[in-house]
Amino acid sequence: MQKEKLKTWFSAAAIAVALTILYFRLFERAPAFDARPHLALGEALAEQAAKAAGPGGRITLIAPDTSVFGNPGVDSQLKAFYGALRKANLNVGATNLTKQDPIRLPRVTPEFVEILRKQSEADVVVSWLGPLIPNTEQKARLPQKHARVVAVCSGWMPRQLNLKALFDDGLLDVAIISRSAPTPGLPQSNDLQEWFSRFFQVVTPKNLSDLPPFAESASR
């Protein structure tokens, strides 16, 4: 009888320990969110948009709708983007928010074609969802001169999309990509330019060789 009680006690103790471990694994605090890389990206996008805009040019924004799938990173980027534009005495003329599945590669919607068709070469489209990938019919509808495109192409996007071909076709003017091998450690200051240089890189037609190799099989 005593042995049975001991077995029951040890079993209960083992279950309690297992539940305690499971609880802490499931409900332990997530790492603190650091907004600085995201603020740096937003400021850099505003800077590139300001450079690309011609006299009287309008800025159109294409971004994910974070009201559906919350994304504090994108929210921080947008906040910094708007703030930097205000400092440069520029405004966003139009904003296009699209619902995106967060586990899929971001893709712009067909409305991107219409935006480019209706805007002049002095205008700029800033896309958080990557560049426009038009089909043959859409490409034929685009005028030779249209708005310039500044796009976030972070993560694996440069390996999954042929960005060089888009630059060559005039469908991409500035791409902000992730650094493939960031330097060890984090900046010890709040200088957003340092944070941007740590994680990201600006690519234009002048430094296309900095693009990572495009893996054609990844796009299929």
N, CA, C and O of each residue as an XYZ file, in Angstrom:
880
protein
N       0.839     -1.204      0.000
C       0.000      0.000      0.000
C       0.877      1.258      0.000
O       0.614      2.229     -0.710
N       1.958      1.197      0.849
C       2.873      2.318      0.920
C       3.557      2.557     -0.427
O       3.761      3.700     -0.834
N       3.916      1.445     -1.127
C       4.570      1.564     -2.434
C       3.640      2.221     -3.448
O       4.069      3.033     -4.267
N       2.362      1.860     -3.380
C       1.397      2.452     -4.301
C       1.253      3.954     -4.066
O       1.129      4.732     -5.012
N       1.273      4.346     -2.797
C       1.170      5.764     -2.467
C       2.394      6.526     -2.991
O       2.284      7.632     -3.522
N       3.592      5.879     -2.818
C       4.812      6.522     -3.311
C       4.780      6.674     -4.821
O       5.172      7.713     -5.352
N       4.310      5.634     -5.523
C       4.210      5.704     -6.979
C       3.276      6.834     -7.402
O       3.570      7.595     -8.323
N       2.144      6.923     -6.706
C       1.169      7.963     -7.022
C       1.757      9.344     -6.773
O       1.532     10.277     -7.544
N       2.526      9.464     -5.666
C       3.121     10.760     -5.324
C       4.169     11.163     -6.353
O       4.199     12.308     -6.806
N       5.033     10.209     -6.722
C       6.075     10.511     -7.711
C       5.473     10.836     -9.077
O       5.972     11.702     -9.796
N       4.396     10.133     -9.425
C       3.737     10.418    -10.701
C       3.152     11.817    -10.712
O       3.282     12.550    -11.693
N       2.505     12.180     -9.613
C       1.916     13.511     -9.517
C       2.999     14.582     -9.554
O       2.828     15.630    -10.178
N       4.131     14.308     -8.872
C       5.233     15.268     -8.862
C       5.817     15.438    -10.262
O       6.131     16.553    -10.678
N       5.961     14.325    -10.987
C       6.512     14.385    -12.344
C       5.589     15.166    -13.265
O       6.050     15.947    -14.097
N       4.290     14.957    -13.117
C       3.326     15.691    -13.934
C       3.390     17.182    -13.618
O       3.336     18.018    -14.520
N       3.506     17.511    -12.329
C       3.568     18.916    -11.930
C       4.808     19.593    -12.517
O       4.739     20.723    -13.000
N       5.944     18.887    -12.470
C       7.185     19.452    -13.028
C       7.044     19.655    -14.533
O       7.439     20.688    -15.073
N       6.466     18.637    -15.213
C       6.295     18.740    -16.661
C       5.377     19.901    -17.030
O       5.649     20.628    -17.985
N       4.303     20.075    -16.287
C       3.380     21.173    -16.559
C       4.036     22.527    -16.319
O       3.798     23.488    -17.051
N       4.878     22.587    -15.267
C       5.580     23.838    -14.979
C       6.525     24.217    -16.117
O       6.573     25.372    -16.541
N       7.282     23.219    -16.609
C       8.200     23.470    -17.722
C       7.428     23.896    -18.962
O       7.824     24.834    -19.653
N       6.323     23.206    -19.244
C       5.500     23.528    -20.406
C       4.940     24.943    -20.302
O       4.890     25.671    -21.292
N       4.523     25.323    -19.113
C       3.959     26.658    -18.919
C       4.987     27.735    -19.262
O       4.693     28.676    -19.999
N       6.195     27.583    -18.716
C       7.216     28.609    -18.958
C       7.676     28.638    -20.409
O       8.071     29.687    -20.918
N       7.625     27.475    -21.080
C       8.000     27.460    -22.494
C       6.943     28.137    -23.354
O       7.264     28.799    -24.340
N       5.681     27.966    -22.975
C       4.601     28.534    -23.767
C       4.364     30.004    -23.459
O       3.990     30.772    -24.344
N       4.574     30.388    -22.240
C       4.178     31.732    -21.814
C       5.341     32.611    -21.378
O       5.137     33.667    -20.779
N       6.564     32.172    -21.679
C       7.694     33.032    -21.335
C       7.635     34.319    -22.158
O       7.051     34.339    -23.242
N       8.213     35.343    -21.666
C       8.166     36.629    -22.324
C       8.919     36.595    -23.648
O      10.025     36.064    -23.746
N       8.292     37.172    -24.652
C       8.945     37.269    -25.958
C      10.050     38.323    -25.873
O       9.978     39.229    -25.042
N      11.078     38.211    -26.731
C      12.140     39.225    -26.734
C      11.558     40.612    -26.968
O      10.597     40.779    -27.719
N      12.148     41.590    -26.319
C      11.661     42.970    -26.456
C      11.784     43.431    -27.907
O      12.781     43.155    -28.575
N      10.769     44.128    -28.380
C      10.751     44.632    -29.761
C      11.650     45.852    -29.847
O      11.491     46.800    -29.078
N      12.589     45.832    -30.776
C      13.484     46.956    -30.996
C      13.058     47.655    -32.272
O      13.171     47.097    -33.364
N      12.574     48.868    -32.135
C      12.024     49.593    -33.289
C      13.102     50.254    -34.140
O      12.811     50.682    -35.257
N      14.317     50.350    -33.657
C      15.329     51.149    -34.355
C      15.638     50.689    -35.786
O      15.761     51.545    -36.662
N      15.770     49.382    -36.073
C      15.990     49.005    -37.475
C      14.826     49.399    -38.369
O      15.025     49.753    -39.531
N      13.611     49.339    -37.834
C      12.422     49.666    -38.617
C      12.299     51.172    -38.831
O      11.931     51.626    -39.915
N      12.607     51.935    -37.797
C      12.600     53.390    -37.955
C      13.658     53.815    -38.978
O      13.439     54.734    -39.767
N      14.798     53.137    -38.953
C      15.865     53.445    -39.905
C      15.423     53.162    -41.336
O      15.712     53.938    -42.247
N      14.726     52.054    -41.525
C      14.239     51.713    -42.861
C      13.229     52.739    -43.349
O      13.282     53.157    -44.505
N      12.310     53.149    -42.484
C      11.311     54.138    -42.870
C      11.936     55.460    -43.268
O      11.524     56.072    -44.254
N      12.929     55.907    -42.510
C      13.605     57.162    -42.845
C      14.347     57.055    -44.173
O      14.327     57.986    -44.977
N      14.996     55.924    -44.399
C      15.739     55.731    -45.649
C      14.801     55.731    -46.851
O      15.140     56.274    -47.902
N      13.634     55.131    -46.703
C      12.662     55.133    -47.801
C      12.211     56.549    -48.129
O      12.077     56.912    -49.297
N      11.978     57.347    -47.089
C      11.581     58.738    -47.312
C      12.693     59.508    -48.011
O      12.428     60.315    -48.902
N      13.929     59.262    -47.611
C      15.061     59.946    -48.229
C      15.172     59.580    -49.706
O      15.394     60.455    -50.542
N      15.022     58.301    -50.035
C      15.111     57.870    -51.426
C      13.933     58.385    -52.250
O      14.097     58.726    -53.421
N      12.757     58.441    -51.649
C      11.589     58.980    -52.352
C      11.787     60.456    -52.665
O      11.437     60.922    -53.749
N      12.354     61.193    -51.702
C      12.598     62.620    -51.915
C      13.612     62.841    -53.030
O      13.471     63.775    -53.819
N      14.629     61.993    -53.101
C      15.629     62.107    -54.154
C      15.035     61.795    -55.530
O      15.386     62.423    -56.528
N      14.130     60.813    -55.561
C      13.584     60.365    -56.841
C      12.509     61.290    -57.389
O      12.291     61.333    -58.599
N      11.838     62.026    -56.520
C      10.731     62.884    -56.957
C      11.242     64.086    -57.743
O      12.212     64.737    -57.353
N      10.574     64.364    -58.849
C      10.909     65.542    -59.640
C      10.156     66.758    -59.142
O       9.362     66.646    -58.208
N      10.383     67.918    -59.742
C       9.668     69.134    -59.337
C       8.149     68.944    -59.428
O       7.620     68.582    -60.479
N       7.473     69.189    -58.328
C       6.022     69.030    -58.305
C       5.561     67.588    -58.296
O       4.369     67.311    -58.428
N       6.506     66.662    -58.139
C       6.143     65.240    -58.166
C       5.335     64.813    -56.954
O       5.499     65.349    -55.858
N       4.467     63.848    -57.167
C       3.638     63.309    -56.094
C       4.200     61.979    -55.623
O       4.838     61.256    -56.388
N       3.958     61.660    -54.353
C       4.412     60.398    -53.783
C       3.197     59.539    -53.472
O       2.290     59.960    -52.753
N       3.190     58.339    -54.018
C       2.119     57.372    -53.759
C       2.675     56.207    -52.971
O       3.756     55.700    -53.271
N       1.938     55.788    -51.968
C       2.402     54.736    -51.072
C       1.608     53.457    -51.287
O       0.380     53.486    -51.373
N       2.319     52.331    -51.372
C       1.694     51.005    -51.407
C       2.245     50.233    -50.223
O       3.450     49.992    -50.144
N       1.373     49.843    -49.299
C       1.833     49.200    -48.068
C       0.823     48.155    -47.604
O      -0.337     48.186    -48.015
N       1.262     47.227    -46.748
C       0.321     46.235    -46.217
C      -0.635     46.860    -45.217
O      -0.289     47.816    -44.524
N      -1.831     46.315    -45.150
C      -2.836     46.768    -44.198
C      -2.597     46.042    -42.878
O      -2.948     44.870    -42.737
N      -2.002     46.734    -41.919
C      -1.664     46.086    -40.648
C      -2.845     46.004    -39.690
O      -2.713     45.481    -38.583
N      -3.997     46.518    -40.109
C      -5.180     46.382    -39.253
C      -5.707     44.954    -39.288
O      -6.437     44.544    -38.386
N      -5.348     44.196    -40.310
C      -5.789     42.807    -40.433
C      -4.774     41.880    -39.786
O      -5.124     41.088    -38.911
N      -3.524     41.975    -40.208
C      -2.439     41.215    -39.609
C      -1.486     42.221    -38.967
O      -0.725     42.899    -39.658
N      -1.535     42.310    -37.637
C      -0.704     43.278    -36.939
C       0.774     43.094    -37.251
O       1.263     41.966    -37.314
N       1.482     44.199    -37.446
C       2.903     44.146    -37.743
C       3.568     45.401    -37.167
O       3.623     46.436    -37.832
N       4.072     45.309    -35.931
C       4.671     46.489    -35.307
C       5.880     47.015    -36.078
O       6.181     48.207    -36.025
N       6.575     46.120    -36.798
C       7.713     46.556    -37.600
C       7.288     47.503    -38.702
O       7.868     48.577    -38.864
N       6.273     47.109    -39.464
C       5.772     47.952    -40.548
C       5.184     49.238    -39.994
O       5.370     50.305    -40.579
N       4.479     49.152    -38.877
C       3.911     50.362    -38.266
C       5.012     51.366    -37.913
O       4.857     52.570    -38.119
N       6.122     50.856    -37.380
C       7.242     51.736    -37.037
C       7.867     52.328    -38.296
O       8.232     53.503    -38.321
N       7.988     51.514    -39.335
C       8.554     51.992    -40.602
C       7.707     53.114    -41.189
O       8.234     54.138    -41.624
N       6.398     52.916    -41.197
C       5.502     53.932    -41.747
C       5.550     55.216    -40.926
O       5.536     56.314    -41.483
N       5.605     55.079    -39.618
C       5.676     56.260    -38.750
C       6.916     57.081    -39.084
O       6.840     58.301    -39.225
N       8.058     56.407    -39.209
C       9.303     57.109    -39.527
C       9.261     57.696    -40.936
O       9.782     58.785    -41.175
N       8.648     56.981    -41.852
C       8.546     57.434    -43.238
C       7.772     58.751    -43.313
O       8.233     59.716    -43.924
N       6.607     58.783    -42.696
C       5.791     60.001    -42.711
C       6.507     61.155    -42.004
O       6.467     62.297    -42.460
N       7.158     60.838    -40.889
C       7.853     61.885    -40.155
C       8.995     62.493    -40.958
O       9.184     63.709    -40.953
N       9.762     61.642    -41.652
C      10.878     62.141    -42.454
C      10.384     62.949    -43.646
O      11.014     63.935    -44.028
N       9.267     62.544    -44.237
C       8.714     63.312    -45.357
C       8.268     64.699    -44.901
O       8.478     65.686    -45.607
N       7.656     64.773    -43.728
C       7.219     66.080    -43.214
C       8.407     67.011    -43.014
O       8.321     68.205    -43.297
N       9.517     66.461    -42.524
C      10.713     67.279    -42.334
C      11.247     67.790    -43.669
O      11.853     68.859    -43.739
N      11.013     67.005    -44.735
C      11.466     67.406    -46.069
C      10.416     68.232    -46.804
O      10.567     68.536    -47.987
N       9.340     68.595    -46.083
C       8.239     69.387    -46.664
C       7.590     68.667    -47.840
O       7.223     69.290    -48.836
N       7.453     67.344    -47.713
C       6.797     66.529    -48.724
C       5.622     65.800    -48.092
O       5.598     65.562    -46.884
N       4.658     65.453    -48.917
C       3.475     64.736    -48.447
C       3.216     63.521    -49.315
O       3.677     63.444    -50.454
N       2.472     62.574    -48.763
C       2.016     61.425    -49.540
C       0.713     61.807    -50.217
O      -0.262     62.161    -49.554
N       0.702     61.735    -51.547
C      -0.501     62.123    -52.276
C      -1.600     61.093    -52.204
O      -2.780     61.443    -52.184
N      -1.230     59.821    -52.165
C      -2.228     58.747    -52.116
C      -1.624     57.543    -51.405
O      -0.432     57.261    -51.534
N      -2.459     56.843    -50.657
C      -2.028     55.639    -49.929
C      -2.892     54.466    -50.334
O      -4.120     54.549    -50.321
N      -2.239     53.369    -50.694
C      -2.948     52.152    -51.074
C      -2.553     51.032    -50.112
O      -1.435     50.521    -50.171
N      -3.478     50.656    -49.227
C      -3.225     49.592    -48.267
C      -3.850     48.298    -48.781
O      -5.009     48.280    -49.197
N      -3.081     47.231    -48.748
C      -3.575     45.952    -49.256
C      -3.454     44.881    -48.190
O      -2.512     44.869    -47.397
N      -4.422     43.984    -48.187
C      -4.403     42.871    -47.243
C      -3.454     41.803    -47.787
O      -3.584     41.371    -48.933
N      -2.502     41.385    -46.959
C      -1.490     40.420    -47.367
C      -1.427     39.281    -46.365
O      -1.575     39.491    -45.161
N      -1.206     38.070    -46.871
C      -0.961     36.927    -46.008
C       0.476     37.034    -45.513
O       1.400     37.009    -46.326
N       0.695     37.153    -44.195
C       2.045     37.394    -43.691
C       3.021     36.253    -43.922
O       4.229     36.466    -43.818
N       2.544     35.041    -44.234
C       3.460     33.920    -44.427
C       3.844     33.744    -45.890
O       4.622     32.848    -46.217
N       3.317     34.579    -46.771
C       3.650     34.487    -48.189
C       4.557     35.639    -48.615
O       4.631     36.675    -47.955
N       5.243     35.429    -49.735
C       6.087     36.476    -50.287
C       5.208     37.663    -50.654
O       4.239     37.494    -51.395
N       5.521     38.873    -50.154
C       4.701     40.045    -50.489
C       4.653     40.269    -51.998
O       5.672     40.188    -52.683
N       3.461     40.551    -52.498
C       3.307     40.860    -53.916
C       2.366     42.047    -54.071
O       1.352     42.147    -53.381
N       2.713     42.934    -54.978
C       1.847     44.082    -55.216
C       0.613     43.642    -55.992
O       0.621     42.608    -56.660
N      -0.431     44.425    -55.897
C      -1.690     44.103    -56.549
C      -1.725     44.681    -57.964
O      -0.895     45.528    -58.295
N      -2.666     44.244    -58.809
C      -2.765     44.763    -60.177
C      -2.953     46.274    -60.246
O      -2.661     46.888    -61.272
N      -3.442     46.882    -59.154
C      -3.633     48.333    -59.159
C      -2.317     49.081    -59.376
O      -2.312     50.242    -59.784
N      -1.205     48.402    -59.100
C       0.101     49.017    -59.301
C       0.262     49.454    -60.755
O       0.824     50.516    -61.021
N      -0.218     48.659    -61.683
C      -0.116     48.994    -63.110
C      -0.861     50.289    -63.396
O      -0.353     51.162    -64.100
N      -2.057     50.413    -62.852
C      -2.859     51.612    -63.091
C      -2.209     52.843    -62.466
O      -2.272     53.936    -63.027
N      -1.587     52.662    -61.307
C      -0.912     53.783    -60.661
C       0.216     54.293    -61.554
O       0.355     55.500    -61.747
N       1.017     53.386    -62.098
C       2.119     53.797    -62.962
C       1.607     54.428    -64.253
O       2.202     55.380    -64.758
N       0.518     53.907    -64.783
C      -0.028     54.433    -66.034
C      -0.502     55.867    -65.886
O      -0.383     56.662    -66.818
N      -1.036     56.203    -64.723
C      -1.663     57.508    -64.532
C      -0.705     58.570    -64.019
O      -1.085     59.736    -63.901
N       0.529     58.190    -63.711
C       1.437     59.159    -63.114
C       2.589     59.486    -64.052
O       2.942     58.703    -64.934
N       3.160     60.653    -63.839
C       4.243     61.133    -64.695
C       5.586     60.678    -64.149
O       5.668     60.119    -63.056
N       6.625     60.920    -64.912
C       7.962     60.517    -64.502
C       8.479     61.353    -63.331
O       9.507     61.017    -62.742
N       7.783     62.432    -62.991
C       8.172     63.229    -61.824
C       7.632     62.629    -60.528
O       8.067     62.993    -59.436
N       6.679     61.705    -60.662
C       6.049     61.096    -59.493
C       6.852     59.888    -59.018
O       7.682     59.344    -59.746
N       6.584     59.489    -57.789
C       7.283     58.352    -57.182
C       6.277     57.434    -56.502
O       5.382     57.890    -55.791
N       6.435     56.143    -56.729
C       5.651     55.140    -56.013
C       6.584     54.439    -55.025
O       7.609     53.881    -55.418
N       6.227     54.473    -53.756
C       7.009     53.794    -52.724
C       6.233     52.548    -52.316
O       5.118     52.640    -51.802
N       6.830     51.388    -52.549
C       6.137     50.130    -52.292
C       6.817     49.342    -51.178
O       8.007     49.033    -51.246
N       6.036     49.029    -50.163
C       6.493     48.143    -49.095
C       6.368     46.678    -49.520
O       6.855     45.787    -48.824
N       5.727     46.430    -50.643
C       5.410     45.059    -51.058
C       6.277     44.588    -52.220
O       5.934     43.627    -52.909
N       7.391     45.263    -52.432
C       8.257     44.867    -53.522
C       7.882     45.560    -54.812
O       6.987     46.405    -54.824
N       8.557     45.214    -55.907
C       8.315     45.874    -57.185
C       7.136     45.281    -57.938
O       6.585     44.249    -57.553
N       6.765     45.947    -59.007
C       5.724     45.435    -59.898
C       6.314     44.340    -60.779
O       7.385     44.511    -61.361
N       5.605     43.208    -60.874
C       6.001     42.120    -61.776
C       4.882     41.982    -62.811
O       3.986     41.157    -62.635
N       4.916     42.767    -63.877
C       3.796     42.759    -64.825
C       3.856     41.567    -65.769
O       4.932     41.075    -66.108
N       2.675     41.114    -66.188
C       2.650     40.103    -67.242
C       2.799     40.823    -68.582
O       2.913     42.048    -68.623
N       2.798     40.068    -69.667
C       3.046     40.651    -70.987
C       2.013     41.710    -71.338
O       2.355     42.766    -71.871
N       0.732     41.425    -71.036
C      -0.337     42.373    -71.356
C      -0.199     43.658    -70.545
O      -0.338     44.756    -71.084
N       0.075     43.518    -69.243
C       0.219     44.691    -68.381
C       1.426     45.531    -68.804
O       1.370     46.761    -68.811
N       2.492     44.863    -69.147
C       3.712     45.575    -69.551
C       3.470     46.392    -70.820
O       3.999     47.493    -70.972
N       2.665     45.837    -71.728
C       2.375     46.537    -72.984
C       1.543     47.795    -72.746
O       1.584     48.724    -73.553
N       0.795     47.834    -71.654
C      -0.060     48.982    -71.363
C       0.687     50.119    -70.686
O       0.171     51.233    -70.598
N       1.878     49.854    -70.215
C       2.623     50.883    -69.501
C       3.256     51.866    -70.479
O       3.833     51.451    -71.483
N       3.155     53.151    -70.201
C       3.826     54.129    -71.068
C       5.334     54.038    -70.894
O       5.816     53.512    -69.890
N       6.061     54.536    -71.842
C       7.513     54.489    -71.769
C       8.034     55.290    -70.577
O       9.008     54.898    -69.933
N       7.376     56.416    -70.288
C       7.743     57.222    -69.141
C       6.626     57.170    -68.112
O       5.476     57.498    -68.402
N       6.977     56.762    -66.933
C       5.969     56.656    -65.862
C       6.642     56.972    -64.533
O       7.818     57.334    -64.491
N       5.891     56.833    -63.462
C       6.421     57.145    -62.138
C       7.619     56.263    -61.800
O       7.716     55.117    -62.239
N       8.512     56.820    -61.021
C       9.653     56.044    -60.547
C       9.210     55.169    -59.380
O       8.257     55.488    -58.669
N       9.929     54.049    -59.199
C       9.537     53.069    -58.181
C      10.668     52.886    -57.172
O      11.802     52.568    -57.530
N      10.325     53.095    -55.903
C      11.226     52.816    -54.785
C      10.577     51.691    -53.989
O       9.459     51.851    -53.497
N      11.253     50.566    -53.857
C      10.605     49.395    -53.264
C      11.454     48.744    -52.180
O      12.680     48.683    -52.276
N      10.771     48.262    -51.151
C      11.411     47.436    -50.133
C      11.500     46.016    -50.689
O      10.485     45.398    -51.009
N      12.713     45.515    -50.797
C      12.948     44.162    -51.335
C      13.795     43.388    -50.337
O      14.845     42.849    -50.687
N      13.337     43.337    -49.104
C      14.129     42.757    -48.030
C      13.988     41.233    -47.993
O      13.250     40.633    -48.775
N      14.720     40.636    -47.059
C      14.661     39.183    -46.905
C      15.187     38.448    -48.131
O      16.209     38.821    -48.706
N      14.464     37.392    -48.520
C      14.877     36.557    -49.643
C      14.354     37.054    -50.978
O      14.594     36.418    -52.005
N      13.644     38.175    -50.989
C      13.044     38.648    -52.235
C      14.044     38.808    -53.380
O      13.729     38.414    -54.503
N      15.253     39.375    -53.146
C      16.186     39.521    -54.271
C      16.605     38.201    -54.902
O      17.007     38.175    -56.065
N      16.518     37.106    -54.151
C      16.858     35.794    -54.707
C      15.657     35.131    -55.372
O      15.803     34.197    -56.161
N      14.464     35.631    -55.040
C      13.250     35.037    -55.586
C      12.690     35.808    -56.776
O      11.917     35.264    -57.565
N      13.080     37.071    -56.903
C      12.638     37.909    -58.011
C      13.859     38.439    -58.751
O      14.870     38.782    -58.138
N      13.757     38.502    -60.059
C      14.874     38.988    -60.868
C      14.869     40.517    -60.868
O      14.354     41.146    -61.792
N      15.441     41.095    -59.835
C      15.418     42.550    -59.685
C      16.243     43.237    -60.765
O      15.890     44.330    -61.207
N      17.325     42.621    -61.193
C      18.146     43.247    -62.231
C      17.344     43.451    -63.512
O      17.459     44.490    -64.162
N      16.534     42.460    -63.873
C      15.708     42.587    -65.077
C      14.706     43.725    -64.917
O      14.406     44.427    -65.883
N      14.192     43.910    -63.716
C      13.244     44.999    -63.482
C      13.932     46.357    -63.573
O      13.364     47.312    -64.102
N      15.143     46.438    -63.062
C      15.916     47.677    -63.230
C      16.139     47.950    -64.711
O      15.966     49.076    -65.176
N      16.523     46.915    -65.446
C      16.803     47.080    -66.875
C      15.560     47.520    -67.647
O      15.661     48.259    -68.626
N      14.386     47.061    -67.202
C      13.132     47.403    -67.879
C      12.545     48.728    -67.403
O      11.488     49.142    -67.881
N      13.214     49.392    -66.473
C      12.705     50.663    -65.964
C      11.543     50.525    -65.013
O      10.821     51.493    -64.777
N      11.342     49.329    -64.453
C      10.236     49.098    -63.531
C      10.663     49.198    -62.070
O       9.845     49.040    -61.164
N      11.931     49.459    -61.851
C      12.458     49.604    -60.500
C      13.611     50.595    -60.560
O      14.529     50.446    -61.367
N      13.556     51.618    -59.691
C      14.592     52.644    -59.684
C      15.473     52.571    -58.441
O      16.669     52.857    -58.496
N      14.866     52.184    -57.319
C      15.617     52.036    -56.066
C      15.063     50.829    -55.326
O      13.852     50.697    -55.151
N      15.962     49.949    -54.894
C      15.557     48.801    -54.085
C      16.313     48.848    -52.765
O      17.523     49.070    -52.743
N      15.606     48.642    -51.681
C      16.271     48.518    -50.381
C      16.247     47.046    -50.015
O      15.184     46.460    -49.809
N      17.432     46.457    -49.935
C      17.554     45.023    -49.676
C      18.192     44.797    -48.311
O      18.815     45.694    -47.743
N      18.023     43.580    -47.798
C      18.682     43.201    -46.552
C      20.134     42.851    -46.841
O      20.444     42.290    -47.892
N      20.999     43.171    -45.937
C      22.392     42.762    -46.086
C      22.486     41.256    -45.880
O      21.946     40.724    -44.909
N      23.159     40.578    -46.776
C      23.254     39.121    -46.689
C      24.127     38.685    -45.526
O      23.924     37.602    -44.976
N      25.093     39.506    -45.142
C      25.980     39.156    -44.034
C      26.197     40.387    -43.159
O      27.234     41.044    -43.262
N      25.225     40.708    -42.296
C      25.376     41.881    -41.434
C      26.607     41.750    -40.541
O      26.988     40.648    -40.147
N      27.209     42.868    -40.234
C      28.366     42.856    -39.351
C      27.937     42.393    -37.961
O      26.817     42.669    -37.533
N      28.832     41.683    -37.249
C      28.472     41.186    -35.907
C      28.153     42.330    -34.953
O      28.679     43.436    -35.080
N      27.284     42.038    -34.001
C      26.948     43.036    -32.997
C      25.954     44.061    -33.492
O      25.657     44.138    -34.684
N      25.445     44.846    -32.562
C      24.471     45.886    -32.870
C      25.075     47.253    -32.589
O      25.945     47.381    -31.728
N      24.614     48.288    -33.318
C      25.106     49.638    -33.031
C      24.848     50.010    -31.573
O      23.816     49.661    -31.001
N      25.791     50.711    -30.996
C      25.675     51.095    -29.594
C      25.069     52.482    -29.418
O      25.093     53.047    -28.325
N      24.524     53.025    -30.505
C      23.910     54.339    -30.433
C      22.505     54.280    -31.012
O      22.061     53.240    -31.498
N      21.818     55.408    -30.952
C      20.487     55.511    -31.550
C      20.528     56.169    -32.916
O      19.494     56.591    -33.434
N      21.705     56.259    -33.502
C      21.862     56.835    -34.830
C      21.207     55.895    -35.851
O      21.699     54.793    -36.096
N      20.097     56.341    -36.438
C      19.348     55.459    -37.332
C      20.109     55.126    -38.605
O      19.880     54.073    -39.200
N      21.006     55.999    -39.031
C      21.814     55.682    -40.203
C      22.722     54.496    -39.926
O      22.947     53.669    -40.809
N      23.242     54.405    -38.715
C      24.059     53.250    -38.341
C      23.221     51.977    -38.342
O      23.675     50.928    -38.799
N      22.009     52.073    -37.832
C      21.135     50.901    -37.797
C      20.750     50.481    -39.209
O      20.666     49.289    -39.505
N      20.517     51.461    -40.079
C      20.191     51.113    -41.459
C      21.373     50.403    -42.118
O      21.195     49.362    -42.751
N      22.556     50.949    -41.977
C      23.744     50.349    -42.605
C      24.035     48.961    -42.054
O      24.616     48.126    -42.748
N      23.639     48.710    -40.825
C      23.859     47.388    -40.211
C      22.985     46.328    -40.860
O      23.422     45.191    -41.038
N      21.748     46.686    -41.218
C      20.801     45.679    -41.690
C      20.429     45.787    -43.169
O      20.025     44.792    -43.771
N      20.557     46.965    -43.762
C      20.024     47.170    -45.110
C      21.051     47.817    -46.036
O      22.112     48.272    -45.610
N      20.693     47.839    -47.313
C      21.534     48.449    -48.330
C      20.653     49.001    -49.444
O      19.640     48.401    -49.802
N      21.048     50.147    -49.986
C      20.330     50.757    -51.103
C      20.960     50.303    -52.413
O      22.177     50.377    -52.587
N      20.120     49.833    -53.334
C      20.593     49.411    -54.652
C      19.908     50.265    -55.708
O      18.687     50.420    -55.704
N      20.711     50.817    -56.613
C      20.215     51.607    -57.745
C      20.869     51.046    -59.006
O      21.684     50.129    -58.914
N      20.529     51.576    -60.178
C      21.194     51.092    -61.403
C      22.713     51.232    -61.374
O      23.407     50.584    -62.158
N      23.240     52.073    -60.476
C      24.685     52.289    -60.423
C      25.438     51.181    -59.688
O      26.648     51.043    -59.868
N      24.752     50.393    -58.866
C      25.449     49.337    -58.120
C      24.681     48.012    -58.155
O      24.526     47.343    -57.133
N      24.207     47.648    -59.339
C      23.449     46.398    -59.485
C      24.282     45.178    -59.124
O      23.733     44.128    -58.790
N      25.598     45.307    -59.189
C      26.450     44.169    -58.843
C      26.323     43.798    -57.363
O      26.743     42.713    -56.961
N      25.748     44.687    -56.554
C      25.556     44.391    -55.131
C      24.343     43.511    -54.873
O      24.144     43.038    -53.754
N      23.531     43.288    -55.901
C      22.380     42.397    -55.722
C      22.857     40.964    -55.509
O      23.802     40.531    -56.169
N      22.227     40.220    -54.603
C      22.584     38.807    -54.455
C      22.182     38.032    -55.694
O      21.302     38.479    -56.430
N      22.794     36.886    -55.950
C      22.457     36.120    -57.155
C      20.999     35.679    -57.146
O      20.492     35.177    -56.142
N      20.333     35.875    -58.284
C      18.930     35.480    -58.435
C      18.859     33.972    -58.659
O      19.479     33.438    -59.578
N      18.092     33.294    -57.804
C      17.892     31.852    -57.946
C      16.628     31.631    -58.737
O      15.528     31.697    -58.188
N      16.771     31.367    -60.038
C      15.601     31.290    -60.913
C      14.610     30.246    -60.461
O      13.403     30.431    -60.613
N      15.103     29.140    -59.903
C      14.212     28.063    -59.471
C      13.321     28.494    -58.325
O      12.240     27.937    -58.134
N      13.772     29.505    -57.542
C      12.981     29.960    -56.398
C      11.746     30.695    -56.816
O      10.802     30.796    -56.031
N      11.709     31.221    -58.038
C      10.570     32.006    -58.499
C       9.470     31.142    -59.086
O       8.386     31.638    -59.391
N       9.734     29.876    -59.245
C       8.734     29.001    -59.860
C       7.775     28.421    -58.849
O       6.876     27.664    -59.215
